[in-house]
Every structure is written in C-alpha cells, then in structure tokens.
Amino acid sequence: MQHAEEDLQIRWLKLRIKLKELYGIKPDMNGILLLIGVQELGVGAREFTKEQKQDLMHIAICTVLSPSGYYRFDGKDEDGWPHFTQLLPLPEQHLPEQENFLKDHILLYFQSYELF
C-alpha cells in the first residue's frame, strides 16, 4: 500500500509541475479542480464569482468521477453549464483517503487528455 501511495504522490507532483509549465502556476487541488471546471464549461479564462468558482469545482468533481460511475452527465442548461446526476454514493473515507481518491481520478482525467 505504501508503494501505491508514493506512486500516486509522485504522479500528482508531476501533474502540478506540468501545469506550472503550461500556465505559469503550480496549482493546488482546488486550483486544479477549478481548471478542470473551466475546461468542461468551455468558455475560456474569465472572471468568475465565488459561487461560480464553487460550481466549477463541482463540475470538475462530477466530471472526473463520471468514468467510475459515480455521476452521469445529463447535458448543459440554457447558459451552457453542465449538469450531472449522482448515481453512486461516494465511498466513506477519512480526509487523506478522500484526497487520494480524488487525486487518482484527476490524474486519470488528465491521462485521457494525453497530458502525460
């Protein structure tokens, strides 16, 4: 288990370094979720309200967990915002495990875009 944990952390660091090369910043988890949310919304970089940023991070979480069957994409509303339905309950985990669960799914998301 320890080896898998180290591998995950190494891959996570490589993702953050790659994003720093692309965008000039090395984002934390929230920054990466925001980036994914903006990507999925498809409107490009612009100013967002605090509430919109929370919505973008929710979009990101739904998007990265969809391939594992936790969420289903239902389509976009009239303003172009994606909507999802939760299909499975998220696993009950302590915070470090929750974070690793999300990191793993985020890494899979970026792999699907062939960033690595």
ZIRA-V146311 format. One record per pair of residues at least 4 apart in sequence whose ideal C-beta (glycine too) atoms are under 7 Angstrom apart, sorted by the first residue. I is the first residue (numbers start at 1). J is the second residue. D is the distance in whole Angstrom. If there is no record, write none. Layout:
I|J|D + I|J|D
This chain:
1|5|6 + 2|6|6 + 3|7|6 + 4|8|6 + 5|9|7 + 6|10|6 + 7|11|6 + 8|12|6 + 8|100|6 + 8|103|6 + 8|104|6 + 9|13|6 + 10|14|6 + 11|15|7 + 11|107|5 + 12|16|7 + 12|103|5 + 12|107|7 + 13|17|6 + 14|18|6 + 15|19|6 + 15|107|6 + 15|110|6 + 16|20|6 + 16|26|5 + 16|27|7 + 17|21|7 + 17|26|7 + 18|22|6 + 18|115|6 + 19|23|6 + 19|26|7 + 19|27|6 + 19|32|7 + 20|24|7 + 20|25|6 + 20|26|4 + 27|31|3 + 27|32|5 + 27|35|6 + 29|33|6 + 29|99|7 + 30|34|6 + 30|57|7 + 31|35|6 + 32|36|7 + 32|106|6 + 33|37|6 + 33|57|4 + 33|60|4 + 33|61|7 + 34|38|6 + 34|53|6 + 34|56|6 + 34|57|6 + 35|39|6 + 36|40|6 + 36|60|4 + 36|63|6 + 36|64|7 + 36|109|6 + 37|41|6 + 37|56|3 + 37|57|6 + 37|59|4 + 37|60|4 + 38|45|7 + 38|56|6 + 40|59|5 + 40|60|7 + 40|63|5 + 40|82|6 + 41|56|6 + 41|59|7 + 41|80|7 + 41|81|7 + 41|82|7 + 48|52|4 + 48|53|5 + 48|56|7 + 50|54|7 + 51|55|6 + 52|56|6 + 53|57|7 + 54|58|7 + 55|59|6 + 55|81|7 + 56|60|7 + 57|61|7 + 58|62|6 + 59|63|6 + 59|82|5 + 60|64|6 + 61|65|6 + 62|66|6 + 62|71|4 + 62|84|4 + 63|109|7 + 64|105|4 + 64|106|5 + 64|109|5 + 65|70|4 + 65|71|5 + 65|105|6 + 66|70|7 + 66|71|5 + 66|72|7 + 66|73|6 + 67|108|7 + 68|105|7 + 69|87|6 + 69|88|6 + 70|86|7 + 70|87|6 + 70|88|5 + 70|90|6 + 71|84|4 + 71|85|7 + 71|86|6 + 71|87|6 + 72|84|6 + 72|85|5 + 72|87|5 + 73|82|6 + 73|84|6 + 74|83|5 + 74|84|6 + 74|85|6 + 75|83|6 + 76|80|5 + 76|81|6 + 76|82|5 + 76|83|7 + 77|81|5 + 77|83|6 + 91|101|7 + 93|97|4 + 93|98|5 + 93|101|6 + 94|98|7 + 95|99|6 + 96|100|6 + 97|101|6 + 98|102|6 + 99|103|6 + 100|104|6 + 101|105|7 + 102|106|6 + 103|107|6 + 104|108|7 + 105|109|7 + 106|110|7 + 107|111|6 + 108|112|7 + 110|115|4 + 110|116|6 + 111|116|6
